[in-house]
Amino acid sequence: MKPLPWWISAPLTVGVFVTLVWLERKRPLRKRVEPLLRHDSRNLAVAAIGALALRIAEKPVTDRLTALVARRRWGLLQRVRLPLWLETIAAVLMMDYTLYVWHVLTHKVPWLWRFHAVHHVDLDLDTTTAIRFHFGELAQSVAWRAAQVVSIGVTRFSLSVWQRFLFACILFHHSNVRLPATVERRLRWLLVTPPMHGIHHSVVEDETNSNWSSGLTIWDWLHGTLKAGIHQDEIAIGVPGYRDPSEVRLPKILVMPFRS
């Protein structure tokens, strides 16, 4: 089965990104630490390298595996033979949960954290932070993605639906957008919101080790890792030891995982 057509996925992705960037100018949630142009250009450069890494390392693997899953009926969902709509929902839920597990591992396993920290040392949290992941972390995640696809039984169509859902979610909850308080309180019962993820990006370890969900908040609810109610003005974004803007310049963060 074919993935979502580009004429649906591309406008959706661009539309969400542009809308959130516009809202960040109109309703900022946190005060900026670095100049906007310098910050965003750095993040976009990291994102471009990461996108190339995914294109080279992940896409050939997932394309082949999703085809094998459909043809040989590998994985849990291919064994139970659900209707397409129900199979897609189940795949999105299971991919979202196993991504929660992967996110926890990137914090708990020292080698993985060396790469994931590049995402966290950003001193400002906004829409461009959502796509700022070190190419080394993205390359290492290919093995996990392959295991997700094969064990769950994810087809190419289901994978593309989950990818679009995930990308919209991470753009949203990394954004520096202030939502109306009542809307945010209701929304966080279902989806990760910007204030929730702001807590996860705090320099305080207890706060960083919370709110690990990437899409649906149910995983944090179930595991008791959800934290809310901390005012954003009380949160310092980043990682201890990397509080100076000179420490998070592009050349330094690209080699950061490989330094002692």
C-alpha positions in Angstrom: 0.0 0.0 0.0 1.3 3.4 -0.9 2.1 6.1 1.7 0.1 9.4 2.0 0.5 11.3 -1.2 2.9 14.2 -1.2 0.2 16.7 -2.1 -1.4 16.0 1.3 1.6 15.5 3.5 3.8 18.4 2.2 1.2 21.2 2.5 0.1 19.9 5.9 3.7 19.9 7.2 4.6 23.4 5.7 1.2 24.8 6.9 1.7 23.7 10.5 5.3 25.0 10.6 4.5 28.4 9.1 1.4 28.8 11.3 3.4 28.0 14.5 6.2 30.4 13.6 3.7 33.1 13.0 1.9 32.4 16.3 5.3 32.5 18.1 5.6 36.1 17.0 2.1 37.0 18.1 1.8 35.0 21.4 5.2 34.1 22.7 5.3 31.7 25.7 8.8 32.4 26.9 11.3 35.3 26.5 14.1 34.6 24.1 17.7 34.2 25.2 19.5 34.3 21.8 18.9 36.5 18.8 16.2 35.0 16.6 18.2 34.9 13.3 21.3 33.3 14.8 19.3 30.7 16.8 17.0 29.7 13.9 19.7 29.5 11.3 21.7 27.2 13.5 18.8 24.9 14.1 17.9 24.8 10.4 21.5 23.9 9.6 21.4 21.0 12.1 18.0 20.0 10.7 19.3 20.0 7.1 22.2 17.6 8.0 19.8 15.4 10.0 17.3 15.3 7.1 20.1 14.1 4.8 21.1 11.5 7.3 17.5 10.2 7.5 17.3 10.1 3.7 20.4 8.0 3.4 20.0 5.8 6.5 16.3 5.4 7.3 14.3 5.7 4.2 15.8 2.7 2.3 15.4 0.6 5.4 11.8 1.5 6.2 10.8 1.3 2.5 12.1 -2.2 2.3 10.8 -3.4 5.6 7.3 -2.0 5.2 7.0 -3.8 1.9 8.1 -7.0 3.5 5.7 -6.6 6.3 2.8 -6.2 3.9 4.0 -9.1 1.6 5.0 -11.6 4.3 2.6 -10.5 7.0 5.2 -9.9 9.6 4.4 -8.3 12.9 1.5 -8.3 15.3 -1.0 -6.2 13.3 -0.5 -8.3 10.2 -1.4 -11.4 12.2 -4.8 -10.1 13.5 -6.0 -8.8 10.1 -7.9 -5.6 11.1 -9.8 -3.3 8.8 -7.5 -0.6 7.3 -8.8 2.3 9.5 -8.5 0.3 12.7 -5.0 -1.1 11.7 -3.8 2.5 11.0 -5.1 3.7 14.4 -3.5 0.8 16.2 -0.2 1.3 14.4 -0.1 5.0 15.3 -0.8 4.2 18.9 1.9 1.5 19.1 4.4 3.5 17.2 3.7 6.4 19.6 4.2 4.3 22.7 7.4 2.6 21.5 8.7 6.1 20.6 8.1 7.1 24.3 10.3 4.1 25.3 13.0 5.2 22.8 12.9 8.8 24.2 13.4 7.5 27.8 16.4 5.4 26.5 18.0 8.5 24.9 18.0 10.1 28.4 19.0 7.0 30.4 21.7 5.4 28.2 24.8 7.5 28.4 25.9 7.0 24.8 22.5 7.9 23.4 22.3 10.9 25.7 25.6 12.3 24.3 23.8 12.7 21.0 20.3 13.6 22.3 21.8 16.4 24.4 22.5 18.3 21.2 18.7 18.8 21.1 18.5 19.8 24.7 21.3 22.3 24.9 19.3 24.8 22.8 18.8 27.8 25.1 15.5 28.8 23.4 12.7 26.4 22.8 10.7 27.0 19.6 9.4 25.4 16.4 12.9 25.1 15.0 14.1 23.1 18.0 11.6 20.4 17.0 13.8 19.6 14.0 17.2 20.1 15.7 18.4 16.6 16.2 22.1 15.5 15.7 22.6 13.4 12.7 24.2 10.7 14.9 21.1 10.4 17.0 18.9 10.1 13.9 21.3 7.4 12.4 21.2 5.4 15.6 17.4 5.6 15.7 17.1 3.6 12.4 17.6 0.3 14.2 14.8 1.2 16.7 12.6 2.3 13.8 13.2 -1.0 12.0 12.3 -3.0 15.1 9.1 -1.0 15.5 8.1 -1.6 11.9 8.8 -5.4 12.0 7.4 -6.2 15.5 4.3 -4.1 15.2 3.7 -4.9 11.6 3.6 -1.4 10.2 2.7 -0.9 6.5 4.0 1.9 4.4 0.7 3.7 4.6 0.4 3.4 8.4 4.0 4.6 8.8 3.4 7.7 6.7 0.3 8.5 8.7 2.2 8.2 12.0 5.1 10.2 10.6 2.8 13.1 9.7 1.0 12.9 13.0 4.3 12.8 14.9 5.9 15.7 13.0 2.9 17.9 13.5 2.9 17.1 17.3 6.6 17.8 17.8 6.4 21.1 15.9 3.5 22.0 18.1 4.8 21.1 21.5 8.3 22.6 20.9 6.8 25.8 19.7 7.0 29.0 21.8 3.3 29.6 21.5 1.2 30.7 24.5 -2.2 29.0 24.5 -5.2 30.2 26.4 -5.0 28.6 29.8 -8.3 26.8 29.6 -7.4 25.4 26.1 -4.0 24.2 27.3 -5.4 22.5 30.4 -8.0 20.6 28.3 -5.6 19.8 25.4 -2.9 18.3 27.6 -5.2 15.4 28.5 -4.8 14.2 25.0 -1.7 15.9 23.4 1.7 17.2 24.6 1.4 21.0 24.8 4.2 23.6 24.7 4.2 24.3 28.5 4.4 20.5 29.2 7.4 20.1 26.9 9.0 23.3 28.2 9.2 21.5 31.6 10.9 18.5 29.9 13.6 20.9 28.5 14.3 22.4 31.9 17.8 22.4 33.4 16.4 20.8 36.5 16.9 17.1 36.3 13.7 16.1 38.0 11.8 18.2 35.5 13.8 16.9 32.5 12.9 13.4 33.5 9.2 13.9 32.9 6.9 14.5 30.0 8.6 12.1 27.7 5.6 11.6 25.4 6.0 12.9 21.9 2.4 12.7 20.6 -0.3 11.4 23.0 0.1 12.2 26.7 -1.5 8.9 27.8 2.0 7.3 28.1 3.1 9.8 30.7 -0.2 9.4 32.5 0.2 5.6 32.6 3.9 5.7 33.7 3.4 8.5 36.2 5.9 10.7 34.4 3.6 13.6 33.6 4.5 16.9 35.3 2.5 20.1 34.9 1.7 23.3 36.8 5.2 24.8 36.6 5.1 28.4 35.4 7.2 28.9 32.3 8.9 32.0 33.7 10.4 29.7 36.4 12.0 27.4 33.8 15.5 27.7 32.5 15.7 26.0 29.2 18.8 23.9 28.4 21.4 21.7 30.0 23.6 22.5 33.0 27.1 23.3 31.8 25.9 24.7 28.5 24.4 28.0 29.7 26.6 30.3 27.7 25.5 31.0 24.0 29.2 30.6 23.0 28.9 26.9 24.1 26.1 26.1 21.7 27.4 27.4 18.4 27.0 25.2 15.4 30.6 23.8 15.1 30.6 23.0 18.9 27.3 21.2 19.0 28.1 19.1 15.9 31.2 17.6 17.6 29.8 17.7 21.1 28.8 14.0 21.2 32.4 13.0 20.3 34.1 15.1 23.0 35.0 13.8 26.4 
